[in-house]
């Protein structure tokens, strides 16, 4: 199973009769694709930041702000979807 899909899968415990049963609720395909796209953009922007520093020798705060925003979005989706 895909690690992103596994991380976004909800597990709910339901009492049935004498015991407890765990039900897995898979995430929607749109959510999985959105998280994959955001992670890919973080990787691309990180490479862009490294290239910017290597060739121009300066730090780009705009690229860093985009990376920070995407990381916050991805972690927020993962945390909010699990609860």
Backbone as XML, in Angstrom:
<?xml version="1.0"?>
<chain id="A" units="angstrom">
  <residue number="1" name="UNK">
    <atom name="N" x="0.841" y="-1.181" z="0.000"/>
    <atom name="CA" x="0.000" y="0.000" z="0.000"/>
    <atom name="C" x="0.885" y="1.242" z="0.000"/>
  </residue>
  <residue number="2" name="UNK">
    <atom name="N" x="0.431" y="2.246" z="-0.644"/>
    <atom name="CA" x="1.119" y="3.521" z="-0.740"/>
    <atom name="C" x="1.269" y="4.139" z="0.656"/>
  </residue>
  <residue number="3" name="UNK">
    <atom name="N" x="2.463" y="4.629" z="1.028"/>
    <atom name="CA" x="2.630" y="5.190" z="2.376"/>
    <atom name="C" x="1.772" y="6.421" z="2.637"/>
  </residue>
  <residue number="4" name="UNK">
    <atom name="N" x="1.514" y="7.218" z="1.618"/>
    <atom name="CA" x="0.663" y="8.400" z="1.809"/>
    <atom name="C" x="-0.782" y="7.963" z="2.031"/>
  </residue>
  <residue number="5" name="UNK">
    <atom name="N" x="-1.240" y="7.002" z="1.250"/>
    <atom name="CA" x="-2.594" y="6.487" z="1.421"/>
    <atom name="C" x="-2.748" y="5.827" z="2.795"/>
  </residue>
  <residue number="6" name="UNK">
    <atom name="N" x="-1.717" y="5.110" z="3.232"/>
    <atom name="CA" x="-1.759" y="4.460" z="4.547"/>
    <atom name="C" x="-1.778" y="5.497" z="5.670"/>
  </residue>
  <residue number="7" name="UNK">
    <atom name="N" x="-1.038" y="6.595" z="5.498"/>
    <atom name="CA" x="-1.014" y="7.646" z="6.520"/>
    <atom name="C" x="-2.345" y="8.379" z="6.607"/>
  </residue>
  <residue number="8" name="UNK">
    <atom name="N" x="-3.073" y="8.456" z="5.509"/>
    <atom name="CA" x="-4.352" y="9.164" z="5.489"/>
    <atom name="C" x="-5.553" y="8.264" z="5.790"/>
  </residue>
  <residue number="9" name="UNK">
    <atom name="N" x="-5.322" y="6.952" z="5.929"/>
    <atom name="CA" x="-6.411" y="6.018" z="6.215"/>
    <atom name="C" x="-6.824" y="6.139" z="7.672"/>
  </residue>
  <residue number="10" name="UNK">
    <atom name="N" x="-8.128" y="6.291" z="7.893"/>
    <atom name="CA" x="-8.662" y="6.377" z="9.256"/>
    <atom name="C" x="-8.970" y="4.982" z="9.774"/>
  </residue>
  <residue number="11" name="UNK">
    <atom name="N" x="-8.683" y="4.772" z="11.048"/>
    <atom name="CA" x="-9.024" y="3.522" z="11.709"/>
    <atom name="C" x="-9.975" y="3.843" z="12.851"/>
  </residue>
  <residue number="12" name="UNK">
    <atom name="N" x="-11.167" y="3.264" z="12.797"/>
    <atom name="CA" x="-12.201" y="3.531" z="13.790"/>
    <atom name="C" x="-12.518" y="2.236" z="14.528"/>
  </residue>
  <residue number="13" name="UNK">
    <atom name="N" x="-12.530" y="2.293" z="15.856"/>
    <atom name="CA" x="-12.885" y="1.132" z="16.663"/>
    <atom name="C" x="-14.379" y="1.148" z="16.929"/>
  </residue>
  <residue number="14" name="UNK">
    <atom name="N" x="-15.031" y="0.025" z="16.638"/>
    <atom name="CA" x="-16.475" y="-0.106" z="16.808"/>
    <atom name="C" x="-16.736" y="-1.305" z="17.712"/>
  </residue>
  <residue number="15" name="UNK">
    <atom name="N" x="-17.584" y="-1.103" z="18.720"/>
    <atom name="CA" x="-17.959" y="-2.209" z="19.599"/>
    <atom name="C" x="-19.084" y="-2.998" z="18.949"/>
  </residue>
  <residue number="16" name="UNK">
    <atom name="N" x="-18.848" y="-4.274" z="18.800"/>
    <atom name="CA" x="-19.859" y="-5.168" z="18.220"/>
    <atom name="C" x="-19.977" y="-6.392" z="19.115"/>
  </residue>
  <residue number="17" name="UNK">
    <atom name="N" x="-21.120" y="-6.545" z="19.699"/>
    <atom name="CA" x="-21.337" y="-7.717" z="20.539"/>
    <atom name="C" x="-20.410" y="-7.711" z="21.734"/>
  </residue>
  <residue number="18" name="UNK">
    <atom name="N" x="-19.582" y="-8.724" z="21.830"/>
    <atom name="CA" x="-18.669" y="-8.865" z="22.965"/>
    <atom name="C" x="-17.309" y="-8.207" z="22.741"/>
  </residue>
  <residue number="19" name="UNK">
    <atom name="N" x="-16.921" y="-8.022" z="21.513"/>
    <atom name="CA" x="-15.583" y="-7.512" z="21.234"/>
    <atom name="C" x="-15.593" y="-6.188" z="20.503"/>
  </residue>
  <residue number="20" name="UNK">
    <atom name="N" x="-14.397" y="-5.792" z="20.146"/>
    <atom name="CA" x="-14.210" y="-4.558" z="19.394"/>
    <atom name="C" x="-13.672" y="-4.893" z="18.025"/>
  </residue>
  <residue number="21" name="UNK">
    <atom name="N" x="-14.121" y="-4.152" z="17.052"/>
    <atom name="CA" x="-13.673" y="-4.358" z="15.688"/>
    <atom name="C" x="-13.113" y="-3.045" z="15.153"/>
  </residue>
  <residue number="22" name="UNK">
    <atom name="N" x="-12.016" y="-3.120" z="14.433"/>
    <atom name="CA" x="-11.409" y="-1.935" z="13.835"/>
    <atom name="C" x="-11.783" y="-1.872" z="12.358"/>
  </residue>
  <residue number="23" name="UNK">
    <atom name="N" x="-12.348" y="-0.743" z="11.968"/>
    <atom name="CA" x="-12.743" y="-0.522" z="10.574"/>
    <atom name="C" x="-11.816" y="0.520" z="9.976"/>
  </residue>
  <residue number="24" name="UNK">
    <atom name="N" x="-11.296" y="0.232" z="8.798"/>
    <atom name="CA" x="-10.430" y="1.186" z="8.093"/>
    <atom name="C" x="-11.251" y="1.927" z="7.044"/>
  </residue>
  <residue number="25" name="UNK">
    <atom name="N" x="-11.165" y="3.250" z="7.090"/>
    <atom name="CA" x="-11.863" y="4.096" z="6.123"/>
    <atom name="C" x="-10.812" y="4.710" z="5.205"/>
  </residue>
  <residue number="26" name="UNK">
    <atom name="N" x="-10.786" y="4.314" z="3.928"/>
    <atom name="CA" x="-9.757" y="4.836" z="3.024"/>
    <atom name="C" x="-10.026" y="6.300" z="2.672"/>
  </residue>
  <residue number="27" name="UNK">
    <atom name="N" x="-8.958" y="7.057" z="2.376"/>
    <atom name="CA" x="-9.136" y="8.467" z="1.988"/>
    <atom name="C" x="-9.623" y="8.568" z="0.551"/>
  </residue>
  <residue number="28" name="UNK">
    <atom name="N" x="-10.147" y="9.738" z="0.220"/>
    <atom name="CA" x="-10.584" y="9.953" z="-1.159"/>
    <atom name="C" x="-9.359" y="10.086" z="-2.066"/>
  </residue>
  <residue number="29" name="UNK">
    <atom name="N" x="-9.571" y="9.796" z="-3.316"/>
    <atom name="CA" x="-8.469" y="9.864" z="-4.287"/>
    <atom name="C" x="-7.987" y="11.301" z="-4.472"/>
  </residue>
  <residue number="30" name="UNK">
    <atom name="N" x="-8.899" y="12.265" z="-4.380"/>
    <atom name="CA" x="-8.515" y="13.674" z="-4.517"/>
    <atom name="C" x="-7.582" y="14.102" z="-3.396"/>
  </residue>
  <residue number="31" name="UNK">
    <atom name="N" x="-7.858" y="13.648" z="-2.171"/>
    <atom name="CA" x="-6.999" y="13.995" z="-1.042"/>
    <atom name="C" x="-5.606" y="13.405" z="-1.218"/>
  </residue>
  <residue number="32" name="UNK">
    <atom name="N" x="-5.532" y="12.145" z="-1.625"/>
    <atom name="CA" x="-4.231" y="11.492" z="-1.829"/>
    <atom name="C" x="-3.444" y="12.213" z="-2.921"/>
  </residue>
  <residue number="33" name="UNK">
    <atom name="N" x="-4.085" y="12.522" z="-4.029"/>
    <atom name="CA" x="-3.390" y="13.212" z="-5.118"/>
    <atom name="C" x="-2.968" y="14.625" z="-4.710"/>
  </residue>
  <residue number="34" name="UNK">
    <atom name="N" x="-3.802" y="15.306" z="-3.927"/>
    <atom name="CA" x="-3.446" y="16.647" z="-3.459"/>
    <atom name="C" x="-2.237" y="16.638" z="-2.542"/>
  </residue>
  <residue number="35" name="UNK">
    <atom name="N" x="-2.171" y="15.663" z="-1.642"/>
    <atom name="CA" x="-1.018" y="15.569" z="-0.743"/>
    <atom name="C" x="0.236" y="15.196" z="-1.528"/>
  </residue>
  <residue number="36" name="UNK">
    <atom name="N" x="0.110" y="14.282" z="-2.479"/>
    <atom name="CA" x="1.269" y="13.917" z="-3.319"/>
    <atom name="C" x="1.769" y="15.124" z="-4.107"/>
  </residue>
  <residue number="37" name="UNK">
    <atom name="N" x="0.853" y="15.915" z="-4.648"/>
    <atom name="CA" x="1.236" y="17.103" z="-5.400"/>
    <atom name="C" x="1.950" y="18.111" z="-4.494"/>
  </residue>
  <residue number="38" name="UNK">
    <atom name="N" x="1.426" y="18.308" z="-3.285"/>
    <atom name="CA" x="2.053" y="19.261" z="-2.360"/>
    <atom name="C" x="3.446" y="18.800" z="-1.959"/>
  </residue>
  <residue number="39" name="UNK">
    <atom name="N" x="3.622" y="17.509" z="-1.729"/>
    <atom name="CA" x="4.952" y="16.985" z="-1.376"/>
    <atom name="C" x="5.907" y="17.150" z="-2.555"/>
  </residue>
  <residue number="40" name="UNK">
    <atom name="N" x="5.426" y="16.886" z="-3.762"/>
    <atom name="CA" x="6.272" y="17.071" z="-4.951"/>
    <atom name="C" x="6.673" y="18.536" z="-5.121"/>
  </residue>
  <residue number="41" name="UNK">
    <atom name="N" x="5.762" y="19.454" z="-4.827"/>
    <atom name="CA" x="6.089" y="20.873" z="-4.934"/>
    <atom name="C" x="7.109" y="21.290" z="-3.880"/>
  </residue>
  <residue number="42" name="UNK">
    <atom name="N" x="7.027" y="20.717" z="-2.688"/>
    <atom name="CA" x="8.028" y="21.015" z="-1.654"/>
    <atom name="C" x="9.406" y="20.570" z="-2.127"/>
  </residue>
  <residue number="43" name="UNK">
    <atom name="N" x="9.487" y="19.397" z="-2.725"/>
    <atom name="CA" x="10.767" y="18.897" z="-3.236"/>
    <atom name="C" x="11.286" y="19.815" z="-4.349"/>
  </residue>
  <residue number="44" name="UNK">
    <atom name="N" x="10.413" y="20.193" z="-5.272"/>
    <atom name="CA" x="10.829" y="21.065" z="-6.379"/>
    <atom name="C" x="11.299" y="22.434" z="-5.879"/>
  </residue>
  <residue number="45" name="UNK">
    <atom name="N" x="10.563" y="22.989" z="-4.926"/>
    <atom name="CA" x="10.962" y="24.297" z="-4.398"/>
    <atom name="C" x="12.257" y="24.212" z="-3.602"/>
  </residue>
  <residue number="46" name="UNK">
    <atom name="N" x="12.482" y="23.093" z="-2.932"/>
    <atom name="CA" x="13.736" y="22.925" z="-2.203"/>
    <atom name="C" x="14.917" y="22.878" z="-3.172"/>
  </residue>
  <residue number="47" name="UNK">
    <atom name="N" x="14.744" y="22.178" z="-4.275"/>
    <atom name="CA" x="15.796" y="22.127" z="-5.299"/>
    <atom name="C" x="16.015" y="23.516" z="-5.887"/>
  </residue>
  <residue number="48" name="UNK">
    <atom name="N" x="14.933" y="24.253" z="-6.104"/>
    <atom name="CA" x="15.048" y="25.611" z="-6.624"/>
    <atom name="C" x="15.802" y="26.516" z="-5.645"/>
  </residue>
  <residue number="49" name="UNK">
    <atom name="N" x="15.538" y="26.362" z="-4.359"/>
    <atom name="CA" x="16.247" y="27.163" z="-3.352"/>
    <atom name="C" x="17.735" y="26.836" z="-3.340"/>
  </residue>
  <residue number="50" name="UNK">
    <atom name="N" x="18.071" y="25.558" z="-3.423"/>
    <atom name="CA" x="19.484" y="25.156" z="-3.449"/>
    <atom name="C" x="20.161" y="25.712" z="-4.705"/>
  </residue>
  <residue number="51" name="UNK">
    <atom name="N" x="19.488" y="25.633" z="-5.849"/>
    <atom name="CA" x="20.059" y="26.171" z="-7.083"/>
    <atom name="C" x="20.227" y="27.687" z="-6.993"/>
  </residue>
  <residue number="52" name="UNK">
    <atom name="N" x="19.264" y="28.352" z="-6.385"/>
    <atom name="CA" x="19.338" y="29.809" z="-6.222"/>
    <atom name="C" x="20.546" y="30.175" z="-5.370"/>
  </residue>
  <residue number="53" name="UNK">
    <atom name="N" x="20.745" y="29.432" z="-4.291"/>
    <atom name="CA" x="21.896" y="29.727" z="-3.422"/>
    <atom name="C" x="23.216" y="29.379" z="-4.102"/>
  </residue>
  <residue number="54" name="UNK">
    <atom name="N" x="23.234" y="28.300" z="-4.893"/>
    <atom name="CA" x="24.480" y="27.875" z="-5.539"/>
    <atom name="C" x="24.907" y="28.853" z="-6.634"/>
  </residue>
  <residue number="55" name="UNK">
    <atom name="N" x="23.961" y="29.305" z="-7.447"/>
    <atom name="CA" x="24.326" y="30.144" z="-8.584"/>
    <atom name="C" x="24.383" y="31.631" z="-8.250"/>
  </residue>
  <residue number="56" name="UNK">
    <atom name="N" x="23.467" y="32.106" z="-7.397"/>
    <atom name="CA" x="23.447" y="33.532" z="-7.094"/>
    <atom name="C" x="24.104" y="33.862" z="-5.756"/>
  </residue>
  <residue number="57" name="UNK">
    <atom name="N" x="24.267" y="32.862" z="-4.913"/>
    <atom name="CA" x="24.939" y="33.080" z="-3.638"/>
    <atom name="C" x="24.117" y="33.828" z="-2.606"/>
  </residue>
  <residue number="58" name="UNK">
    <atom name="N" x="22.805" y="33.933" z="-2.811"/>
    <atom name="CA" x="21.954" y="34.627" z="-1.856"/>
    <atom name="C" x="20.774" y="33.750" z="-1.466"/>
  </residue>
  <residue number="59" name="UNK">
    <atom name="N" x="20.196" y="34.074" z="-0.338"/>
    <atom name="CA" x="19.022" y="33.372" z="0.180"/>
    <atom name="C" x="17.768" y="34.039" z="-0.365"/>
  </residue>
  <residue number="60" name="UNK">
    <atom name="N" x="16.822" y="33.251" z="-0.840"/>
    <atom name="CA" x="15.568" y="33.795" z="-1.348"/>
    <atom name="C" x="14.470" y="33.557" z="-0.317"/>
  </residue>
  <residue number="61" name="UNK">
    <atom name="N" x="14.036" y="34.623" z="0.320"/>
    <atom name="CA" x="13.001" y="34.477" z="1.341"/>
    <atom name="C" x="11.644" y="34.141" z="0.734"/>
  </residue>
  <residue number="62" name="UNK">
    <atom name="N" x="11.400" y="34.500" z="-0.515"/>
    <atom name="CA" x="10.135" y="34.170" z="-1.157"/>
    <atom name="C" x="10.013" y="32.672" z="-1.391"/>
  </residue>
  <residue number="63" name="UNK">
    <atom name="N" x="11.086" y="32.048" z="-1.854"/>
    <atom name="CA" x="11.061" y="30.595" z="-2.070"/>
    <atom name="C" x="10.926" y="29.883" z="-0.730"/>
  </residue>
  <residue number="64" name="UNK">
    <atom name="N" x="11.635" y="30.362" z="0.288"/>
    <atom name="CA" x="11.539" y="29.750" z="1.608"/>
    <atom name="C" x="10.135" y="29.891" z="2.179"/>
  </residue>
  <residue number="65" name="UNK">
    <atom name="N" x="9.472" y="31.012" z="1.940"/>
    <atom name="CA" x="8.097" y="31.199" z="2.411"/>
    <atom name="C" x="7.150" y="30.227" z="1.714"/>
  </residue>
  <residue number="66" name="UNK">
    <atom name="N" x="7.375" y="29.978" z="0.431"/>
    <atom name="CA" x="6.541" y="29.008" z="-0.290"/>
    <atom name="C" x="6.753" y="27.596" z="0.251"/>
  </residue>
  <residue number="67" name="UNK">
    <atom name="N" x="8.005" y="27.232" z="0.530"/>
    <atom name="CA" x="8.305" y="25.917" z="1.103"/>
    <atom name="C" x="7.637" y="25.779" z="2.471"/>
  </residue>
  <residue number="68" name="UNK">
    <atom name="N" x="7.763" y="26.798" z="3.301"/>
    <atom name="CA" x="7.173" y="26.762" z="4.637"/>
    <atom name="C" x="5.654" y="26.645" z="4.564"/>
  </residue>
  <residue number="69" name="UNK">
    <atom name="N" x="5.036" y="27.373" z="3.668"/>
    <atom name="CA" x="3.586" y="27.297" z="3.513"/>
    <atom name="C" x="3.115" y="25.930" z="3.069"/>
  </residue>
  <residue number="70" name="UNK">
    <atom name="N" x="3.825" y="25.329" z="2.122"/>
    <atom name="CA" x="3.432" y="23.999" z="1.661"/>
    <atom name="C" x="3.643" y="22.942" z="2.731"/>
  </residue>
  <residue number="71" name="UNK">
    <atom name="N" x="4.729" y="23.037" z="3.490"/>
    <atom name="CA" x="4.960" y="22.084" z="4.572"/>
    <atom name="C" x="3.867" y="22.218" z="5.629"/>
  </residue>
  <residue number="72" name="UNK">
    <atom name="N" x="3.478" y="23.434" z="5.939"/>
    <atom name="CA" x="2.387" y="23.649" z="6.883"/>
    <atom name="C" x="1.072" y="23.085" z="6.384"/>
  </residue>
  <residue number="73" name="UNK">
    <atom name="N" x="0.820" y="23.231" z="5.096"/>
    <atom name="CA" x="-0.409" y="22.703" z="4.510"/>
    <atom name="C" x="-0.433" y="21.178" z="4.552"/>
  </residue>
  <residue number="74" name="UNK">
    <atom name="N" x="0.667" y="20.551" z="4.164"/>
    <atom name="CA" x="0.721" y="19.085" z="4.159"/>
    <atom name="C" x="0.577" y="18.533" z="5.569"/>
  </residue>
  <residue number="75" name="UNK">
    <atom name="N" x="1.311" y="19.097" z="6.516"/>
    <atom name="CA" x="1.218" y="18.594" z="7.889"/>
    <atom name="C" x="-0.165" y="18.871" z="8.474"/>
  </residue>
  <residue number="76" name="UNK">
    <atom name="N" x="-0.775" y="19.987" z="8.139"/>
    <atom name="CA" x="-2.125" y="20.280" z="8.608"/>
    <atom name="C" x="-3.145" y="19.301" z="8.063"/>
  </residue>
  <residue number="77" name="UNK">
    <atom name="N" x="-3.016" y="18.935" z="6.789"/>
    <atom name="CA" x="-3.928" y="17.952" z="6.206"/>
    <atom name="C" x="-3.758" y="16.597" z="6.876"/>
  </residue>
  <residue number="78" name="UNK">
    <atom name="N" x="-2.519" y="16.194" z="7.093"/>
    <atom name="CA" x="-2.276" y="14.887" z="7.720"/>
    <atom name="C" x="-2.793" y="14.854" z="9.150"/>
  </residue>
  <residue number="79" name="UNK">
    <atom name="N" x="-2.559" y="15.912" z="9.917"/>
    <atom name="CA" x="-3.001" y="15.933" z="11.305"/>
    <atom name="C" x="-4.517" y="16.044" z="11.395"/>
  </residue>
  <residue number="80" name="UNK">
    <atom name="N" x="-5.124" y="16.898" z="10.585"/>
    <atom name="CA" x="-6.581" y="17.089" z="10.654"/>
    <atom name="C" x="-7.337" y="15.860" z="10.149"/>
  </residue>
  <residue number="81" name="UNK">
    <atom name="N" x="-6.786" y="15.162" z="9.195"/>
    <atom name="CA" x="-7.479" y="14.002" z="8.654"/>
    <atom name="C" x="-7.445" y="12.821" z="9.615"/>
  </residue>
  <residue number="82" name="UNK">
    <atom name="N" x="-6.409" y="12.736" z="10.433"/>
    <atom name="CA" x="-6.281" y="11.631" z="11.373"/>
    <atom name="C" x="-7.207" y="11.764" z="12.567"/>
  </residue>
  <residue number="83" name="UNK">
    <atom name="N" x="-7.574" y="12.970" z="12.949"/>
    <atom name="CA" x="-8.389" y="13.148" z="14.152"/>
    <atom name="C" x="-9.870" y="13.081" z="13.865"/>
  </residue>
</chain>
